[in-house]
Amino acid sequence: MKRRKAFTLLEVLIAIVLLGIMIPALYSGVEMLRESNHHLFEALQKAKKVTRMSEVLYMDILRSDGNLTITKDEFARLCIEDTRNSLYGLSVAKVCWVVTKKSNHLLRVEGNDYHLPLKSEENVEVDKVLDQVELFDVYRSSDKEADKVLVILQEKGKEPVQFMVQGVSKPEVKKKVTPPKSGTPAASPGPSSSSTIPTSQQTTPPSTQAPNP
């Protein structure tokens, strides 16, 4: 009966050396793959956040009454006086989109009857939407039936995002009624332009007289 040869000490040492070379390489590859997946996940989360933010801003404008105030500075400031797109269950809300000066955070402020800068007694909800904003600008163009609003947004180191909201309602123009001054008698109404002329004074221009049959 033949005896089976065993591994020699040299072969075992060679196998250990090869494993010592391969294991760090495999570990490095797994770590690179994990880091790549982590960066991809963060990029997807940011893209999802930007998409969600764009949807909220789009609906804020679209569901408004058209009364928009756009203030131009280093960044644009957009205030929507009345919108039915509330994130906090309000029937009608005032929403402002503002970029902070020091940290360049894009904020969404929602509430009722407040003013910027905010006062301590005003009850509003403030959400930080994006960090490190490089560009936030808003443009409005008028049309015969409805208006269009263009929004351009860019984060630091990212490609700019822009979208247009069409069919924005035109703001209602409220007419101011000036009450009469006290002590001033009301003016008597003059003769109406549609009042008829007395029969005795009615005349017919010659050119319009009908010929006798």
CORKA-V436162 format. One record per residue. N is the residue number from 1. OMEGA is omega in whole degrees, 0 to 359 (999 if undefined). BURIAL is # if it has 9 or more other C-alpha atoms within 8 Angstrom, else .. Layout:
n = (N	N)
omega = (OMEGA	OMEGA)
burial = (BURIAL	BURIAL)
This chain:
n = (1	2	3	4	5	6	7	8	9	10	11	12	13	14	15	16	17	18	19	20	21	22	23	24	25	26	27	28	29	30	31	32	33	34	35	36	37	38	39	40	41	42	43	44	45	46	47	48	49	50	51	52	53	54	55	56	57	58	59	60	61	62	63	64	65	66	67	68	69	70	71	72	73	74	75	76	77	78	79	80	81	82	83	84	85	86	87	88	89	90	91	92	93	94	95	96	97	98	99	100	101	102	103	104	105	106	107	108	109	110	111	112	113	114	115	116	117	118	119	120	121	122	123	124	125	126	127	128	129	130	131	132	133	134	135	136	137	138	139	140	141	142	143	144	145	146	147	148	149	150	151	152	153	154	155	156	157	158	159	160	161	162	163	164	165	166	167	168	169	170	171	172	173	174	175	176	177	178	179	180	181	182	183	184	185	186	187	188	189	190	191	192	193	194	195	196	197	198	199	200	201	202	203	204	205	206	207	208	209	210	211	212	213)
omega = (184	177	179	181	176	177	177	180	179	179	178	179	179	179	179	179	179	177	178	177	186	185	177	179	178	180	178	178	179	180	177	179	179	179	177	178	179	178	179	179	178	179	179	178	178	178	178	179	178	178	179	179	180	179	180	180	178	182	176	181	185	184	179	177	179	181	182	176	181	179	183	175	173	172	176	173	182	176	180	188	182	176	179	178	182	175	185	172	178	178	175	184	169	184	176	175	189	174	180	186	186	186	180	174	174	183	172	183	181	179	179	173	176	181	176	359	186	173	186	184	181	183	181	174	182	179	174	187	183	176	172	178	177	183	171	184	183	178	179	177	184	176	182	185	183	181	175	179	179	180	177	184	178	172	180	179	181	176	179	177	178	176	182	176	180	179	178	181	175	180	178	178	181	180	178	179	181	180	179	180	181	179	180	181	179	181	179	181	179	180	182	179	180	180	183	177	177	185	182	183	181	177	179	180	182	185	183	179	180	180	177	178	999)
burial = (.	.	.	.	.	.	.	.	.	.	.	#	.	.	.	.	.	.	.	.	.	.	.	.	.	.	.	.	.	.	.	.	.	.	.	.	.	.	.	.	.	.	.	.	.	.	.	.	.	#	.	.	#	.	.	#	.	#	#	#	#	#	#	#	#	#	#	#	#	#	.	.	.	.	#	#	#	#	#	#	#	#	#	#	#	#	.	.	.	.	.	#	#	#	#	#	#	#	#	#	.	.	.	#	#	#	#	#	#	#	#	.	.	#	.	.	.	.	.	.	.	.	.	#	.	.	.	#	#	#	#	#	#	#	#	#	#	#	.	.	.	.	.	.	.	#	#	#	#	#	#	#	#	#	#	.	.	.	.	#	.	.	.	.	#	#	.	#	#	#	.	.	.	.	.	.	.	.	.	.	.	.	.	.	.	.	.	.	.	.	.	.	.	.	.	.	.	.	.	.	.	.	.	.	.	.	.	.	.	.	.	.	.)
